[in-house]
């Protein structure tokens, strides 16, 4: 395994990394995450608990990926993208129910996009920079 992990990165317990993974400075990968081969995690990115991503995923600077998100292979997540998992965010919400997005293979998400809870980005979808995605995006659709 030839992973490259910046000394300032935070890697949780039970994280599984494939071959040739690169994690840049100040990135955080939380407990139980699984990264496929040849993934790159940009500086200051946050990868939540139990996130599973396929091979050749690129997560750029400052991206936020919540707990339990499923990401396919060859996915590009641009800088400062926010994936969300809570339809009714509030402090100490007793009925909190996480609904992380699902991102299939070959999806590209432009800089600063926000993907709302429960959304599925089907294979080959492309999300423009700054978009707020409120519903599923069909395969191959821009």
Buried (B, 14 or more C-beta within 10 A) or exposed (E): EEBEBBEEBEBBEEBEBBEBBBBBEBBBBBEBBBBBBBBBBBBBBBBBBBBBBBBBBBBBBBBBBBBBBBBBBBBBBBBBBBBBBBEEEEEEEEEEEBBBBBBBBBBBBBBBBBBBBBBBBBBBBBBBEEBEBEEBBEEEEE
